[in-house]
């Protein structure tokens, strides 16, 4: 709701037509193909009738929780460690991080430079918080027919992935109490222009 539809777990079919399940070198889908898939993208196709029952209104709607799975897993592992009295810990899964400390110690976390992956662009001190980064520099595809490069972050409203080129936001980092929130919000920020992202 807070993303006005930019964060949408029904986006899975768009990953398929843009080739994020197969070859690195494919043709871009046509506008007709994109429009066809968009007809069953949207949280309005998913119904929660009670806490245990989920249904969908379109047979081709599917759910992909990849944009929050790592953040959620980090939170679960951290809760498990705390429940077993490992109060001082850092949990990291695929770049999503949660730090817990009860001794007042601060952990130094580097944010990756999208243009030089071996050199942090920033270092941040974290204490009892989570940090997640979404970026366009690891998971992308090259398209033969348009000679373009597009990232795996797809706008569910337009059906188009973000371009990987100068002038676009290369990464967004969020600090939050829960890693699942930081993970989701970092993805949302990638889909906004710089000013709207800062306002958000």
Backbone bond lengths (Angstrom), bond angles and torsions (degrees), N, CA, C in turn:
res aa  C-N    CA-C-N  psi(-1)  N-CA   C-N-CA  omega(-1)  CA-C   N-CA-C  phi
1 X - - - 1.463 - - 1.535 111.89 -
2 X 1.343 116.59 -45.74 1.471 118.14 -176.83 1.527 112.41 -68.42
3 X 1.333 117.08 -18.69 1.468 119.70 179.66 1.528 112.08 -91.77
4 X 1.328 117.50 0.80 1.474 122.04 -176.13 1.524 111.71 54.33
5 X 1.331 115.73 39.75 1.462 120.88 175.06 1.512 115.50 90.07
6 X 1.331 118.74 -1.84 1.465 120.02 179.99 1.520 112.02 -72.49
7 X 1.332 116.68 -29.34 1.469 119.59 174.36 1.519 106.71 -99.95
8 X 1.336 116.21 113.85 1.464 120.40 -172.54 1.519 109.46 -145.43
9 X 1.331 117.11 116.41 1.459 120.79 -176.48 1.520 113.06 -76.76
10 X 1.347 118.73 -3.55 1.470 120.70 176.91 1.526 112.00 -89.22
11 X 1.310 117.42 12.57 1.465 122.96 -174.18 1.534 113.53 -73.77
12 X 1.317 117.14 -8.25 1.463 122.28 -172.62 1.538 115.23 -47.24
13 X 1.351 120.40 -46.27 1.477 119.17 -179.26 1.533 114.04 -61.00
14 X 1.326 117.22 -26.23 1.465 119.07 176.90 1.522 111.30 -69.23
15 X 1.338 117.26 -33.52 1.463 119.80 175.51 1.525 110.59 -60.14
16 X 1.325 115.87 -38.09 1.465 120.05 -178.75 1.529 111.69 -65.57
17 X 1.349 117.53 -49.59 1.471 117.98 -174.84 1.528 112.67 -72.70
18 X 1.340 116.97 -21.43 1.465 119.39 177.02 1.524 112.33 -89.62
19 X 1.333 117.53 1.35 1.458 120.67 172.34 1.509 115.69 84.95
20 X 1.328 118.13 18.74 1.461 119.34 179.62 1.523 111.95 -84.20
21 X 1.303 116.17 18.78 1.463 121.89 174.55 1.530 110.65 -123.50
22 X 1.353 116.04 5.68 1.456 117.35 -174.78 1.514 113.06 -151.86
23 X 1.326 116.48 -129.25 1.461 123.79 -171.55 1.522 112.59 -63.15
24 X 1.341 115.40 149.03 1.461 120.57 174.08 1.528 112.06 -73.97
25 X 1.313 117.18 -25.60 1.465 121.01 -173.91 1.526 108.58 -117.02
26 X 1.326 115.95 101.20 1.454 121.13 -179.56 1.520 108.88 -138.84
27 X 1.331 116.26 172.59 1.454 121.26 174.27 1.522 110.03 -88.08
28 X 1.333 115.76 147.77 1.453 119.69 174.93 1.526 109.34 -65.18
29 X 1.335 117.28 145.98 1.462 119.11 174.49 1.525 110.50 -68.35
30 X 1.313 116.50 158.12 1.464 121.16 177.58 1.525 109.65 -79.10
31 X 1.328 116.12 163.88 1.463 120.24 177.03 1.523 110.83 -60.92
32 X 1.331 116.96 -35.18 1.472 120.79 178.09 1.525 110.92 -62.77
33 X 1.342 116.84 -43.31 1.465 120.44 177.85 1.526 110.97 -63.53
34 X 1.317 116.82 -42.88 1.467 121.19 179.89 1.523 110.34 -63.13
35 X 1.356 117.20 -46.80 1.462 121.04 179.94 1.519 111.76 -61.06
36 X 1.325 116.33 -37.93 1.461 120.71 179.34 1.521 110.89 -62.26
37 X 1.326 116.51 -44.38 1.468 120.92 -179.92 1.531 110.56 -70.08
38 X 1.332 117.72 -38.02 1.466 120.59 -179.62 1.526 112.48 -60.66
39 X 1.328 116.92 -22.35 1.466 119.74 -179.07 1.521 112.53 -65.63
40 X 1.336 118.14 -19.70 1.464 118.97 176.21 1.535 113.09 -121.91
41 X 1.343 115.70 21.53 1.470 121.44 171.60 1.526 107.76 -97.38
42 X 1.305 116.83 136.06 1.464 120.46 176.29 1.511 111.62 139.68
43 X 1.325 115.27 140.13 1.456 120.18 -179.04 1.523 112.23 -65.69
44 X 1.340 117.65 -16.73 1.465 120.51 176.96 1.532 111.85 -65.67
45 X 1.338 117.36 -15.92 1.465 121.34 177.92 1.528 112.47 -85.01
46 X 1.329 117.29 -7.35 1.468 121.82 -179.06 1.523 108.69 -109.98
47 X 1.331 116.35 128.93 1.465 121.64 -178.69 1.528 109.85 -120.24
48 X 1.328 115.37 135.57 1.463 122.25 175.50 1.522 106.94 -111.21
49 X 1.332 116.77 100.61 1.463 119.36 -177.04 1.517 112.24 -81.49
50 X 1.302 117.44 -27.85 1.463 122.58 169.92 1.523 106.69 -158.57
51 X 1.310 116.89 -174.43 1.463 119.66 -172.97 1.526 113.21 -64.83
52 X 1.330 118.35 -20.24 1.459 120.90 -176.80 1.521 114.44 -112.18
53 X 1.330 117.93 -2.34 1.461 119.72 -174.29 1.522 111.46 -121.21
54 X 1.325 115.24 120.45 1.462 122.11 175.90 1.522 107.20 -120.44
55 X 1.322 117.25 134.21 1.458 120.76 176.42 1.521 108.64 -134.12
56 X 1.327 115.32 165.93 1.457 119.47 178.74 1.517 109.31 -129.40
57 X 1.327 114.64 147.12 1.464 119.77 -176.28 1.517 112.37 -90.31
58 X 1.332 117.96 -11.19 1.464 121.85 179.44 1.518 108.30 -127.84
59 X 1.319 116.80 128.60 1.468 121.07 -175.40 1.518 112.94 -59.27
60 X 1.339 118.02 -29.08 1.458 120.69 -176.35 1.525 113.97 -91.52
61 X 1.315 117.34 -1.29 1.468 119.86 176.38 1.519 109.41 -72.28
62 X 1.321 115.78 134.13 1.464 121.29 175.67 1.525 108.77 -136.84
63 X 1.319 114.57 162.52 1.467 120.71 -176.38 1.523 109.75 -112.73
64 X 1.344 115.76 139.45 1.451 122.61 174.11 1.527 107.44 -131.10
65 X 1.328 116.32 117.57 1.464 120.96 -177.83 1.526 112.44 -100.36
66 X 1.343 116.32 19.18 1.462 120.45 -176.36 1.519 114.35 -58.39
67 X 1.321 117.99 -29.63 1.465 120.76 -176.62 1.525 113.18 -76.26
68 X 1.341 117.54 -9.85 1.464 120.11 177.39 1.524 112.76 -129.37
69 X 1.331 117.35 -4.99 1.471 120.31 -173.22 1.525 112.51 -62.49
70 X 1.324 117.02 -45.51 1.465 119.07 -178.43 1.527 111.11 -67.13
71 X 1.326 117.23 -42.45 1.458 120.62 178.16 1.520 111.64 -61.86
72 X 1.332 116.20 -42.35 1.465 120.69 178.13 1.530 110.55 -63.10
73 X 1.338 116.41 -44.32 1.467 120.48 -179.68 1.529 111.04 -62.28
74 X 1.329 117.15 -39.75 1.464 121.09 177.68 1.528 110.05 -59.96
75 X 1.341 117.03 -45.24 1.463 120.92 179.11 1.526 111.35 -60.99
76 X 1.340 117.18 -43.03 1.470 121.57 -178.33 1.533 110.61 -65.13
77 X 1.327 117.39 -44.22 1.472 120.59 179.49 1.529 109.88 -63.43
78 X 1.337 117.20 -42.07 1.457 120.34 179.46 1.528 111.25 -62.88
79 X 1.337 117.11 -43.23 1.475 120.28 177.96 1.529 110.78 -61.49
80 X 1.322 115.96 -39.23 1.467 119.89 178.61 1.536 110.49 -63.39
81 X 1.321 116.52 -44.00 1.464 120.47 179.44 1.530 111.29 -62.89
82 X 1.320 116.48 -43.02 1.466 120.42 178.77 1.524 110.41 -62.93
83 X 1.344 116.58 -41.56 1.473 119.59 -179.67 1.525 112.10 -65.09
84 X 1.334 116.49 -20.13 1.465 121.28 177.23 1.533 112.05 -105.11
85 X 1.342 115.03 19.07 1.466 123.34 172.31 1.532 114.21 69.11
86 X 1.331 117.36 23.57 1.471 121.02 170.71 1.538 106.32 -94.64
87 X 1.314 114.92 78.79 1.457 119.75 -171.17 1.523 113.37 -78.09
88 X 1.306 117.18 -22.35 1.467 121.81 -178.10 1.517 107.78 -105.13
89 X 1.340 117.44 102.53 1.464 118.16 -177.02 1.532 112.45 -158.00
90 X 1.315 113.17 158.72 1.460 122.75 170.61 1.524 106.48 -124.15
91 X 1.334 116.32 127.79 1.459 121.80 176.03 1.522 107.20 -114.21
92 X 1.327 116.53 128.64 1.465 121.09 179.62 1.519 108.97 -133.93
93 X 1.334 116.22 127.05 1.463 122.03 174.01 1.522 107.31 -132.99
94 X 1.315 116.20 112.83 1.467 121.45 176.31 1.515 114.16 57.44
95 X 1.318 117.45 32.97 1.464 120.95 177.95 1.521 114.61 94.94
96 X 1.324 117.85 -10.61 1.465 121.01 175.89 1.531 107.17 -89.92
97 X 1.326 116.90 131.56 1.458 121.34 -168.07 1.529 110.67 -130.64
98 X 1.322 115.10 140.71 1.472 121.44 170.54 1.524 108.08 -131.97
99 X 1.322 115.31 133.61 1.456 121.18 -179.09 1.517 108.53 -120.25
100 X 1.321 115.20 130.48 1.463 120.99 176.58 1.525 108.26 -126.49
101 X 1.315 114.99 132.49 1.461 118.98 178.09 1.515 109.23 -149.34
102 X 1.307 116.60 140.69 1.462 120.20 174.40 1.524 111.31 -117.26
103 X 1.318 115.93 9.98 1.474 120.27 -179.20 1.524 112.25 -106.81
104 X 1.313 116.69 4.31 1.451 120.15 -179.58 1.516 114.20 81.74
105 X 1.337 117.56 4.91 1.461 119.39 -179.62 1.526 110.61 -75.25
106 X 1.310 115.09 152.66 1.462 122.64 -178.67 1.524 108.08 -118.02
107 X 1.315 116.68 137.15 1.467 121.98 -179.80 1.532 109.02 -105.07
108 X 1.307 115.12 139.81 1.460 122.61 -179.79 1.531 108.29 -95.14
109 X 1.339 116.94 117.79 1.461 121.71 -178.19 1.528 108.73 -117.31
110 X 1.334 115.70 129.31 1.456 120.69 178.84 1.518 111.33 -91.28
111 X 1.336 116.61 140.36 1.470 122.24 173.99 1.519 107.25 -100.93
112 X 1.319 115.71 125.96 1.455 121.97 -173.78 1.531 111.92 -64.94
113 X 1.305 115.61 138.32 1.457 122.04 175.13 1.530 108.21 -82.23
114 X 1.337 119.34 116.85 1.467 120.69 -178.26 1.529 114.33 -59.91
115 X 1.337 116.97 -24.21 1.468 119.89 -178.32 1.519 113.06 -95.12
116 X 1.330 116.62 -14.35 1.458 120.96 177.59 1.526 107.19 -146.10
117 X 1.334 115.66 91.79 1.458 121.22 -168.66 1.522 114.28 -65.77
118 X 1.313 117.79 -9.97 1.463 120.24 -179.53 1.523 112.55 -103.14
119 X 1.325 115.98 8.21 1.454 120.69 -176.58 1.527 108.91 -132.71
120 X 1.337 118.88 112.25 1.470 119.99 179.75 1.526 111.02 -60.33
121 X 1.319 115.86 137.95 1.465 120.24 178.11 1.527 110.51 -82.01
122 X 1.336 115.59 -23.01 1.462 121.94 -178.03 1.521 109.04 -157.38
123 X 1.309 116.03 150.33 1.465 121.19 173.68 1.521 107.39 -121.16
124 X 1.333 116.09 133.55 1.457 121.26 -176.14 1.519 109.30 -126.16
125 X 1.318 116.45 137.69 1.457 121.53 175.00 1.531 108.90 -85.71
126 X 1.328 116.03 125.05 1.462 121.60 -176.83 1.529 109.49 -120.97
127 X 1.319 114.78 136.75 1.467 120.79 176.64 1.527 107.77 -143.02
128 X 1.338 117.11 119.78 1.465 122.60 178.84 1.532 112.15 52.21
129 X 1.309 114.84 49.46 1.462 121.82 179.44 1.520 109.32 -149.96
130 X 1.333 114.03 172.84 1.461 121.47 175.71 1.516 108.98 -118.52
131 X 1.323 115.61 156.41 1.457 120.92 177.08 1.532 108.46 -141.63
132 X 1.323 115.19 134.82 1.466 120.32 179.52 1.522 108.80 -138.60
133 X 1.322 115.59 144.09 1.461 121.99 178.59 1.517 109.48 -125.43
134 X 1.320 115.81 135.67 1.458 121.85 171.94 1.521 106.65 -114.74
135 X 1.336 116.74 137.62 1.463 118.67 -177.02 1.516 112.79 -148.49
136 X 1.324 114.72 169.61 1.467 120.35 -177.10 1.526 112.80 -107.54
137 X 1.339 117.70 13.03 1.457 120.05 -168.33 1.520 114.69 -104.33
138 X 1.337 119.56 -1.83 1.463 120.74 179.39 1.531 112.28 -111.35
139 X 1.321 116.71 -51.88 1.461 121.58 -171.64 1.528 109.35 -108.10
140 X 1.328 116.46 99.55 1.463 121.05 -179.10 1.524 109.43 -148.00
141 X 1.333 115.63 168.60 1.471 122.02 -179.44 1.521 109.54 -131.90
142 X 1.351 114.02 147.35 1.461 120.98 173.87 1.522 107.80 -103.18
143 X 1.343 116.08 137.07 1.463 121.31 -177.00 1.521 109.63 -113.64
144 X 1.336 115.29 126.84 1.458 121.17 -174.71 1.525 111.60 -66.72
145 X 1.347 117.02 -47.00 1.465 119.33 -171.30 1.532 113.16 -70.39
146 X 1.320 118.51 -27.86 1.464 119.99 -178.50 1.528 112.65 -109.95
147 X 1.344 116.45 -5.43 1.461 122.17 -176.87 1.533 111.19 51.38
148 X 1.336 115.31 38.34 1.459 119.81 178.98 1.525 110.08 -113.99
149 X 1.301 115.20 162.82 1.462 121.85 176.62 1.523 106.63 -122.85
150 X 1.319 115.63 126.77 1.457 120.26 -178.06 1.522 110.03 -127.70
151 X 1.335 114.63 145.25 1.451 121.45 -178.13 1.529 111.50 -85.99
152 X 1.329 115.93 166.72 1.461 122.02 -179.41 1.526 112.63 -73.33
153 X 1.314 118.19 -6.73 1.465 121.08 179.31 1.525 107.93 -85.13
154 X 1.337 115.25 110.80 1.463 121.58 -173.02 1.524 109.94 -111.24
155 X 1.319 115.72 135.28 1.455 121.45 176.55 1.535 108.59 -78.33
156 X 1.339 118.58 114.72 1.460 120.36 -177.16 1.525 113.76 -71.40
157 X 1.332 117.37 -12.52 1.460 120.59 179.14 1.525 111.78 -85.22
158 X 1.332 116.51 -34.99 1.468 120.53 -179.84 1.524 112.52 -100.33
159 X 1.333 116.67 -25.37 1.463 121.74 -176.00 1.511 113.73 85.97
160 X 1.329 117.42 3.86 1.461 121.28 -176.66 1.532 112.05 -107.74
161 X 1.348 116.18 140.14 1.470 119.79 174.14 1.521 110.70 -75.26
162 X 1.314 115.19 162.64 1.459 120.28 174.37 1.519 110.05 -70.55
163 X 1.317 116.03 145.46 1.455 121.53 174.11 1.531 109.32 -74.47
164 X 1.309 116.22 148.63 1.461 120.53 170.12 1.522 105.62 -103.81
165 X 1.331 116.27 95.50 1.464 120.27 -179.32 1.515 108.94 -161.62
166 X 1.318 115.67 166.91 1.453 120.89 178.68 1.523 109.45 -61.16
167 X 1.320 115.92 143.81 1.461 120.67 178.55 1.517 113.33 98.76
168 X 1.330 117.42 -17.89 1.457 120.50 177.18 1.524 108.88 -96.07
169 X 1.330 115.98 153.38 1.461 119.80 176.15 1.521 107.96 -62.72
170 X 1.328 116.96 126.72 1.468 121.52 -177.94 1.520 111.97 -88.58
171 X 1.336 117.35 -31.45 1.459 119.59 177.45 1.523 109.87 -159.22
172 X 1.331 114.21 156.18 1.462 120.86 176.68 1.521 107.41 -136.30
173 X 1.319 116.54 132.31 1.459 122.31 -178.54 1.521 109.10 -119.98
174 X 1.323 115.06 135.98 1.462 121.51 -177.60 1.524 109.46 -128.16
175 X 1.321 115.87 136.57 1.461 122.05 173.19 1.521 107.25 -108.58
176 X 1.317 115.98 131.02 1.463 121.28 -176.69 1.517 109.30 -152.20
177 X 1.313 116.81 160.11 1.467 120.37 176.76 1.522 110.59 -61.31
178 X 1.338 117.19 -46.72 1.466 121.83 -179.66 1.520 109.96 -104.53
179 X 1.322 115.92 135.53 1.459 120.59 -176.39 1.529 111.85 -69.03
180 X 1.339 117.44 -31.32 1.470 119.60 178.34 1.531 110.48 -59.87
181 X 1.347 116.92 -38.37 1.464 120.60 178.75 1.527 111.30 -69.03
182 X 1.338 116.24 -44.80 1.468 120.19 179.03 1.527 110.26 -60.21
183 X 1.333 117.03 -40.61 1.461 122.94 -179.76 1.527 110.74 -61.36
184 X 1.323 116.71 -49.73 1.472 121.16 -178.40 1.522 111.59 -65.96
185 X 1.322 116.83 -44.93 1.464 120.18 -176.21 1.525 111.37 -67.69
186 X 1.335 117.82 -35.35 1.474 119.83 177.06 1.526 110.23 -61.17
187 X 1.328 117.60 -38.65 1.472 121.35 177.23 1.521 110.70 -65.21
188 X 1.327 116.92 -44.45 1.472 120.80 178.70 1.522 110.46 -59.00
189 X 1.335 117.25 -44.96 1.466 120.99 -177.79 1.520 112.07 -59.97
190 X 1.325 116.81 -33.94 1.463 119.96 179.24 1.526 111.62 -63.69
191 X 1.315 117.65 -25.85 1.466 121.96 -176.85 1.528 113.21 -90.10
192 X 1.307 116.87 -1.17 1.458 121.83 178.98 1.524 110.13 -106.77
193 X 1.349 116.49 156.70 1.459 116.56 171.46 1.527 108.38 -75.18
194 X 1.324 115.86 169.31 1.471 120.51 -170.67 1.512 112.55 -56.05
195 X 1.336 117.95 -47.28 1.467 120.84 -176.21 1.523 111.46 -66.30
196 X 1.333 116.93 -43.51 1.467 119.64 179.22 1.523 110.49 -67.40
197 X 1.333 116.87 -34.56 1.455 120.33 178.23 1.533 110.50 -64.33
198 X 1.318 116.64 -43.57 1.469 120.13 179.27 1.533 110.05 -65.11
199 X 1.336 117.26 -41.50 1.464 120.20 177.59 1.528 110.53 -62.32
200 X 1.338 116.71 -42.12 1.464 121.10 179.44 1.508 111.18 -60.02
